[in-house]
């Protein structure tokens, strides 16, 4: 009886260890990662808007007359710290 139980356990454990699909993470793991990334991105955007003086209150929107080309470039530079973005705008 114990040998049969041990054999069943061994076979089932071997199936789990060699099944590629069972080694994937659960959906909840990926959902949590997506939610955390979304909130960190939102915080980065809000910080970049505050650095450009475009957003004083998070509940308010951005006035269209305040969102000039210079403010857009400043916002983009604060959001994405990549020097090649400036080069692309210089070529335009």
Secondary structure, 3 states (H helix, E strand, C coil): CHHHHHHHHHHHHHHHHHCCHHHCCCHHHHHHHHHHHHHHHHHHHHHHHHHCCCCCCCCCCCCHHHCCHHHHHHHHHHHCCCCHHHHHHHHC
